[in-house]
Amino acid sequence: MKRIYFFGLFIVLSLNFLQAQLLWKITGNEHKIPSYIFGTHPLIPVAFLDSVQGLYKAFNECDIVVGEVVINNIEANELLRKAALIPDNKTIKDFLPEEKYELVDTELKSVLKIGLKELSKMHPALILNLYEIELFKKLTGIYDDAQSDSYFQIAATEKGKKVTGLETIEQQINRTINRQDIQHQADKLAETIVKKDSLSRELLIFHQLYKKGKTDDLLLLSKRSVHIAEEDIDKRNANWLKKLPELMSKKSCFIAVNILHLPGDKGLINGLKQAGYKVKSVE
């Protein structure tokens, strides 16, 4: 029993003293001014950013803020609004049998405070996304609506910095909404709610690993998750690695993308190193 106790204590202490690997400095390839890349987590509140040493300094040094997609865009928001609706005058009720409909409706009312009647025209994939966000808030007690992944673009606009995206809003819509048929999305929504306990554990573990900067462990967790497609991450990384060198050759960039795109053999950190850059974690 004592051996188990001390082993557990050793793990906790080790986690507390490990350097976070969320912010990286990019130099080399004849670029005189360094760029930076930061791994975001869409559910982590802005207040957490204060704990990442060197983050604001790196942000202020850079001329261009690079995100996955430009968020504050009226045209993009309109495209998203239209894409969010189920086509052909159908509703979620057309894709869920009555028993599953009632189960999903009850759980959504418990977590979102609204049910499938109010969300009847919304794509199931987006309903699932809303559910995961609110479940995370309920589990962690974090109710900050300002999310860290959008913060940098908002701050950049206020400071007069240029903001650019690695993807278009159409690409994002095709990836998140149009890639899977609606029936598959509805089945996945129902299955996730049936396995709510598993999702809850996954959200909490992801939250803790992110705060510790355990990027490799986050990648391993994502590979076991039914919600994250590894091949999708790899494909996007490959596309972004073609665009980033050109952006960084012109101006110093602050690149803010989801943390899952940074680690691994096919991750952005390794990809930039293979392209001849020196990439070092900011400790």
C-alpha positions as CSV (number, residue, x, y, z in Angstrom):
1,M,0.0,0.0,0.0
2,K,2.8,2.4,0.9
3,R,4.6,1.7,-2.4
4,I,1.4,2.5,-4.3
5,Y,0.9,5.7,-2.3
6,F,4.5,7.0,-2.9
7,F,4.3,6.1,-6.6
8,G,1.1,8.1,-7.0
9,L,2.7,11.0,-5.1
10,F,5.7,10.9,-7.3
11,I,3.5,11.1,-10.4
12,V,1.6,14.1,-9.0
13,L,4.9,15.9,-8.1
14,S,6.4,15.1,-11.5
15,L,3.4,16.6,-13.3
16,N,3.6,19.8,-11.2
17,F,7.3,20.4,-12.0
18,L,7.3,19.6,-15.7
19,Q,7.8,22.5,-18.1
20,A,4.7,23.3,-20.1
21,Q,5.1,22.9,-23.9
22,L,2.4,25.2,-25.1
23,L,4.5,28.0,-26.5
24,W,7.3,27.6,-29.0
25,K,9.8,30.0,-30.6
26,I,10.6,29.5,-34.3
27,T,13.9,30.8,-35.8
28,G,16.2,30.0,-38.7
29,N,15.9,29.7,-42.4
30,E,17.3,33.2,-42.8
31,H,14.4,34.8,-40.9
32,K,15.9,37.6,-38.9
33,I,12.8,38.0,-36.6
34,P,11.5,35.0,-34.7
35,S,7.9,33.7,-35.0
36,Y,6.0,31.9,-32.3
37,I,3.5,29.0,-32.2
38,F,1.0,28.5,-29.4
39,G,-1.3,25.5,-28.8
40,T,-4.8,26.6,-27.9
41,H,-7.6,24.7,-26.2
42,P,-11.1,25.9,-27.3
43,L,-12.6,25.3,-23.8
44,I,-9.8,26.9,-21.7
45,P,-10.7,30.4,-20.5
46,V,-8.7,33.5,-21.3
47,A,-7.6,33.8,-17.7
48,F,-5.4,30.7,-18.1
49,L,-3.2,32.6,-20.5
50,D,-1.8,34.7,-17.7
51,S,0.0,31.5,-16.4
52,V,1.9,30.9,-19.6
53,Q,5.2,32.6,-19.2
54,G,6.4,34.7,-22.1
55,L,3.1,34.4,-24.0
56,Y,2.1,38.1,-24.1
57,K,5.6,39.1,-24.8
58,A,5.7,36.8,-27.8
59,F,2.3,38.0,-29.0
60,N,3.4,41.7,-28.8
61,E,6.6,41.0,-30.7
62,C,4.8,39.6,-33.8
63,D,3.3,41.5,-36.7
64,I,0.8,39.0,-37.9
65,V,-1.6,36.7,-36.0
66,V,-2.3,33.4,-37.8
67,G,-5.2,31.3,-36.8
68,E,-6.9,28.2,-38.2
69,V,-9.5,30.5,-39.7
70,V,-10.4,34.2,-39.4
71,I,-13.1,34.3,-36.8
72,N,-14.3,37.9,-36.7
73,N,-15.7,38.0,-40.2
74,I,-19.3,39.0,-41.0
75,E,-19.4,37.1,-44.3
76,A,-17.9,34.0,-42.6
77,N,-20.5,34.2,-39.7
78,E,-23.3,34.4,-42.3
79,L,-22.0,31.3,-44.1
80,L,-21.8,29.4,-40.8
81,R,-25.3,30.4,-39.9
82,K,-26.7,29.1,-43.1
83,A,-24.6,25.9,-43.0
84,A,-25.8,25.1,-39.4
85,L,-29.3,24.4,-40.6
86,I,-30.5,20.9,-41.7
87,P,-31.6,21.2,-45.4
88,D,-34.8,20.1,-47.2
89,N,-37.2,21.2,-44.4
90,K,-36.1,18.2,-42.2
91,T,-35.5,18.3,-38.5
92,I,-33.5,16.2,-36.0
93,K,-36.7,14.2,-35.4
94,D,-36.3,12.7,-38.9
95,F,-33.0,11.1,-37.9
96,L,-33.6,9.8,-34.4
97,P,-36.0,7.1,-33.3
98,E,-38.4,8.1,-30.6
99,E,-36.5,6.4,-27.8
100,K,-33.2,8.0,-28.6
101,Y,-34.9,11.3,-29.3
102,E,-36.3,11.4,-25.8
103,L,-33.0,10.4,-24.3
104,V,-31.1,13.1,-26.1
105,D,-33.7,15.7,-25.4
106,T,-33.7,15.0,-21.7
107,E,-29.9,15.2,-21.4
108,L,-29.7,18.4,-23.5
109,K,-32.3,20.0,-21.2
110,S,-30.3,19.0,-18.2
111,V,-27.0,20.4,-19.5
112,L,-28.0,23.1,-22.1
113,K,-31.3,24.1,-20.5
114,I,-32.9,23.8,-23.9
115,G,-34.0,20.7,-25.8
116,L,-34.3,19.3,-29.3
117,K,-37.5,21.3,-30.0
118,E,-35.5,24.5,-29.9
119,L,-32.6,22.9,-31.7
120,S,-34.6,20.9,-34.2
121,K,-33.2,22.5,-37.3
122,M,-29.5,22.5,-36.3
123,H,-27.1,20.0,-37.6
124,P,-26.5,17.2,-35.0
125,A,-22.7,17.8,-35.2
126,L,-23.2,21.3,-34.0
127,I,-25.6,20.2,-31.2
128,L,-22.9,17.8,-30.0
129,N,-20.4,20.6,-30.0
130,L,-22.6,22.8,-27.9
131,Y,-23.3,19.9,-25.6
132,E,-19.6,19.2,-25.1
133,I,-18.9,22.9,-24.3
134,E,-21.6,23.1,-21.7
135,L,-20.8,19.8,-20.2
136,F,-17.2,20.9,-19.8
137,K,-18.3,24.1,-18.0
138,K,-20.5,22.0,-15.7
139,L,-17.7,19.6,-14.9
140,T,-15.0,22.2,-14.3
141,G,-17.0,25.2,-13.0
142,I,-15.4,27.3,-15.7
143,Y,-18.1,29.6,-17.2
144,D,-16.0,32.1,-18.9
145,D,-17.5,32.7,-22.4
146,A,-14.3,34.3,-23.7
147,Q,-12.3,31.5,-25.2
148,S,-8.5,31.5,-25.6
149,D,-8.5,30.4,-29.2
150,S,-10.4,33.5,-30.4
151,Y,-8.8,35.9,-27.9
152,F,-5.6,36.4,-30.0
153,Q,-7.5,37.5,-33.1
154,I,-9.7,39.9,-31.1
155,A,-6.6,41.4,-29.4
156,A,-4.7,41.6,-32.7
157,T,-7.6,43.6,-34.3
158,E,-7.6,46.0,-31.3
159,K,-3.8,46.5,-31.7
160,G,-4.0,47.0,-35.5
161,K,-2.2,43.7,-36.3
162,K,-3.0,41.8,-39.4
163,V,-5.0,38.6,-38.9
164,T,-5.0,35.7,-41.4
165,G,-6.2,32.1,-41.5
166,L,-4.6,28.9,-42.6
167,E,-8.0,27.7,-43.9
168,T,-11.2,29.3,-45.3
169,I,-14.5,29.2,-43.6
170,E,-15.8,27.0,-46.4
171,Q,-13.1,24.4,-45.6
172,Q,-14.0,24.5,-42.0
173,I,-17.7,24.0,-42.8
174,N,-16.9,21.1,-45.1
175,R,-14.7,19.5,-42.4
176,T,-17.0,19.9,-39.4
177,I,-20.5,19.8,-41.0
178,N,-20.6,18.5,-44.5
179,R,-18.1,15.7,-44.2
180,Q,-20.5,13.3,-42.5
181,D,-24.1,12.7,-43.5
182,I,-26.8,13.9,-41.1
183,Q,-27.9,10.4,-40.1
184,H,-24.3,9.6,-39.0
185,Q,-24.1,12.8,-37.0
186,A,-27.4,12.0,-35.3
187,D,-26.3,8.5,-34.4
188,K,-23.0,9.9,-33.0
189,L,-24.9,12.5,-30.9
190,A,-27.1,9.8,-29.4
191,E,-24.1,7.5,-28.8
192,T,-22.1,10.2,-27.1
193,I,-24.9,11.0,-24.7
194,V,-25.4,7.3,-23.9
195,K,-21.7,7.2,-23.1
196,K,-21.7,10.5,-21.2
197,D,-19.5,9.2,-18.4
198,S,-16.8,8.3,-20.8
199,L,-17.0,11.8,-22.4
200,S,-16.9,13.4,-19.0
201,R,-13.7,11.6,-18.1
202,E,-12.1,12.4,-21.4
203,L,-12.9,16.2,-21.1
204,L,-11.5,16.3,-17.6
205,I,-8.3,14.4,-18.5
206,F,-7.8,16.6,-21.6
207,H,-8.3,19.7,-19.4
208,Q,-5.6,18.6,-16.9
209,L,-3.1,17.5,-19.5
210,Y,-3.4,20.8,-21.4
211,K,-2.8,22.8,-18.2
212,K,0.3,20.8,-17.7
213,G,1.5,21.2,-21.3
214,K,1.6,17.5,-21.8
215,T,1.3,17.6,-25.6
216,D,2.4,14.1,-26.3
217,D,-0.1,12.7,-23.8
218,L,-2.8,14.8,-25.4
219,L,-2.0,13.3,-28.7
220,L,-2.3,9.8,-27.3
221,L,-5.6,10.6,-25.7
222,S,-6.9,12.0,-29.0
223,K,-6.0,8.8,-30.8
224,R,-8.2,6.9,-28.4
225,S,-11.1,9.4,-28.8
226,V,-14.0,8.7,-31.1
227,H,-14.5,12.4,-31.5
228,I,-11.2,13.3,-33.1
229,A,-10.0,12.0,-36.5
230,E,-6.2,11.5,-36.5
231,E,-6.1,11.5,-40.3
232,D,-7.9,14.8,-40.4
233,I,-5.3,16.4,-38.1
234,D,-2.4,15.0,-40.2
235,K,-3.9,16.2,-43.4
236,R,-4.4,19.7,-42.1
237,N,-0.9,19.8,-40.7
238,A,0.6,18.9,-44.1
239,N,-1.4,21.7,-45.7
240,W,-0.4,24.3,-43.1
241,L,3.3,23.4,-43.3
242,K,3.1,24.5,-47.0
243,K,1.7,27.9,-46.0
244,L,3.6,28.8,-42.8
245,P,7.1,29.3,-44.3
246,E,5.7,31.9,-46.8
247,L,3.9,33.7,-44.0
248,M,6.9,33.7,-41.7
249,S,9.3,34.9,-44.5
250,K,7.4,38.1,-44.8
251,K,6.7,39.1,-41.2
252,S,7.0,37.7,-37.7
253,C,4.0,35.5,-37.0
254,F,2.1,34.5,-33.8
255,I,0.5,31.3,-34.8
256,A,-2.4,30.1,-32.6
257,V,-3.8,26.7,-33.5
258,N,-5.4,23.8,-31.5
259,I,-2.8,22.0,-29.3
260,L,-3.4,18.7,-31.1
261,H,-1.7,20.1,-34.2
262,L,1.7,20.6,-32.4
263,P,3.0,17.2,-31.2
264,G,3.8,13.9,-33.0
265,D,5.9,12.8,-36.0
266,K,3.4,14.5,-38.3
267,G,2.8,17.5,-36.0
268,L,3.7,21.1,-36.8
269,I,6.7,21.2,-34.4
270,N,8.4,18.3,-36.0
271,G,7.3,19.4,-39.5
272,L,8.9,22.9,-39.0
273,K,12.1,21.3,-37.7
274,Q,12.3,19.0,-40.8
275,A,11.8,22.2,-42.9
276,G,15.0,23.6,-41.4
277,Y,13.7,25.7,-38.6
278,K,14.9,25.8,-35.1
279,V,11.9,25.3,-32.8
280,K,12.4,25.6,-29.1
281,S,9.8,25.6,-26.3
282,V,9.6,28.9,-24.4
283,E,10.2,28.0,-20.7
